[in-house]
Structure formats: structure tokens, C-alpha cells
Amino acid sequence: MKDKITILVVDDHPLFRQGVVDAISYELDMKVIGQASSGEEGLAIVHSQSPAICLMDINMPGMNGQQITYQINQEKLSTRVILMTGYDDVDQAIHAILAGAYGYTSKDIQPQALAKIIRDVVAGKYLIGEKTFNRYEIEQWLEEQMEGARRNYSEPGNPYHPLSEREMEVLNCVVRGMSNKEIASLLGISHQTVKNHVTAVLRKFGVEDRTQAVVYALKRGWVTLKDSFNKPQE
């Protein structure tokens, strides 16, 4: 028999977390190798045990699911993340995919459907709700969502982005999924200077993290996706 799909479940609600674990226990080709109640704890288990799949809540105290997903992607770890949410909406799905998630699904999903999503993600597919995408299709979906957002967006009196030329350079690197270290090397500036620019971008946009900044800028047409969102590991 082939190796089982190893799974980590991360959620700050013990009852829901245990329910997911129990549901997966009925799948003969899957094995839960760990549970975590916070993003930080989950990231530590990803580092130590390298599960194939991480089922993770988006909204958690401390580092949220999208931030942990982004960190996993930046470190080029092999674990593929499926983000789960109680508040299903398109903006959150865009954030999830840009952060590097392979799947985005509502918490009210049926156990059999969750098992299928896990298998599809292991096979290299992307899942948003009940829709399945390959790499090209998920890029097209992102482009369509952003184009729709740009058509519907209007901000009277502020048609131009508020960033300096250097901040725009840094932002474009962030859109491409580059780490601070990679940005520093590309632009020939210090790691701390990159951090300062990223902080300034977040402050000017009034957002909390990098993926929110990317979505904010994409919606307004200040940057474009092109081949920019974080690439998965082969």
C-alpha cells in the first residue's frame, strides 16, 4: 500500500479541530500526524514533521492562517495548505491563494468533500469552495477577480497610489512573492531597509499584512499579477 497522506490540523477551537481529526480517521489513505491550536504552533509542527497537508483555520489569535501560509510558502516548504473559514467570501479566497494556499473552503463542508479536496491538492490541484482549478486556471481566476474589482472600484480624489518610487519597487517584489531577503538582494539595499519600506506600505494602505497590501494594490490597478503570485513547489 502506498504511503498515507500525512495531515496537520490547525484550529483554535478544540471541538471543531477534533471533529476534523475524527472525520479524517475514516479515510484509509490519510493519517493525522499532529494538531495545533495556534498558527505559531502549527508552523513549528510543519518545520519538525513536514506533513503533506496542513488544514488550517484562517482566523486565529496571533498569526492568522494566511500569514502562516505565506511563511510556509516563503520558506519553500513542501507542505500544502488548505485554509478553512467560517466566513466564506471572494476577497478572503483571493488573499488565501495569493498567500500560497492550495485550497480555500468553508468550515461547513461535508467530510467526504473535504477528503476529496485533500486528495486533489496532493495531486497538484487548487480548490476554491467546490471548484477545482489547475495552475493556469487559478491564475486566470485571480486575473478575473482583480479585473472585476478594478471595474467596481472608485476612490474620488485619490486616483494615484501614495507610494514613493522605491516603495513601489518593493511592492512589486512583494506581489511577485519575494521574501525581504530576496528583495534586498535584488534592489541592492539592506534587509532592514526593505522591512522599513514594507512597513511604510502597510501603514499607507491601512492594512495589516503583505497579502492584504497586495490585494489592495491589485484592486486599484496600481500593480498587476502577471506571473506574480507565489509559486508552489514541484
Secondary structure in CASP SS format (residue, H / E / C, confidence):
PFRMAT SS
TARGET T0000
AUTHOR 0000-0000-0000
METHOD secondary structure of the structure
MODEL  1
M C 1.00
K C 1.00
D C 1.00
K C 1.00
I E 1.00
T E 1.00
I E 1.00
L E 1.00
V E 1.00
V E 1.00
D C 1.00
D C 1.00
H C 1.00
P H 1.00
L H 1.00
F H 1.00
R H 1.00
Q H 1.00
G H 1.00
V H 1.00
V H 1.00
D H 1.00
A H 1.00
I H 1.00
S C 1.00
Y C 1.00
E C 1.00
L C 1.00
D C 1.00
M E 1.00
K E 1.00
V E 1.00
I E 1.00
G E 1.00
Q E 1.00
A E 1.00
S C 1.00
S C 1.00
G H 1.00
E H 1.00
E H 1.00
G H 1.00
L H 1.00
A H 1.00
I H 1.00
V H 1.00
H H 1.00
S H 1.00
Q H 1.00
S C 1.00
P C 1.00
A C 1.00
I E 1.00
C E 1.00
L E 1.00
M E 1.00
D E 1.00
I C 1.00
N C 1.00
M C 1.00
P C 1.00
G C 1.00
M C 1.00
N C 1.00
G H 1.00
Q H 1.00
Q H 1.00
I H 1.00
T H 1.00
Y H 1.00
Q H 1.00
I H 1.00
N H 1.00
Q H 1.00
E C 1.00
K C 1.00
L C 1.00
S C 1.00
T C 1.00
R E 1.00
V E 1.00
I E 1.00
L E 1.00
M E 1.00
T E 1.00
G C 1.00
Y C 1.00
D C 1.00
D C 1.00
V H 1.00
D H 1.00
Q H 1.00
A H 1.00
I H 1.00
H H 1.00
A H 1.00
I H 1.00
L H 1.00
A H 1.00
G C 1.00
A C 1.00
Y C 1.00
G E 1.00
Y E 1.00
T E 1.00
S E 1.00
K C 1.00
D C 1.00
I C 1.00
Q C 1.00
P H 1.00
Q H 1.00
A H 1.00
L H 1.00
A H 1.00
K H 1.00
I H 1.00
I H 1.00
R H 1.00
D H 1.00
V H 1.00
V H 1.00
A C 1.00
G C 1.00
K C 1.00
Y E 1.00
L E 1.00
I E 1.00
G C 1.00
E C 1.00
K E 1.00
T E 1.00
F E 1.00
N C 1.00
R H 1.00
Y H 1.00
E H 1.00
I H 1.00
E H 1.00
Q H 1.00
W H 1.00
L H 1.00
E H 1.00
E H 1.00
Q H 1.00
M H 1.00
E H 1.00
G H 1.00
A H 1.00
R H 1.00
R H 1.00
N H 1.00
Y C 1.00
S C 1.00
E C 1.00
P C 1.00
G C 1.00
N C 1.00
P C 1.00
Y C 1.00
H C 1.00
P C 1.00
L C 1.00
S C 1.00
E H 1.00
R H 1.00
E H 1.00
M H 1.00
E H 1.00
V H 1.00
L H 1.00
N H 1.00
C H 1.00
V H 1.00
V H 1.00
R C 1.00
G C 1.00
M C 1.00
S C 1.00
N H 1.00
K H 1.00
E H 1.00
I H 1.00
A H 1.00
S H 1.00
L H 1.00
L H 1.00
G C 1.00
I C 1.00
S C 1.00
H H 1.00
Q H 1.00
T H 1.00
V H 1.00
K H 1.00
N H 1.00
H H 1.00
V H 1.00
T H 1.00
A H 1.00
V H 1.00
L H 1.00
R H 1.00
K H 1.00
F H 1.00
G C 1.00
V C 1.00
E C 1.00
D C 1.00
R H 1.00
T H 1.00
Q H 1.00
A H 1.00
V H 1.00
V H 1.00
Y H 1.00
A H 1.00
L H 1.00
K H 1.00
R C 1.00
G C 1.00
W C 1.00
V C 1.00
T C 1.00
L C 1.00
K C 1.00
D C 1.00
S C 1.00
F C 1.00
N C 1.00
K C 1.00
P C 1.00
Q C 1.00
E C 1.00
END
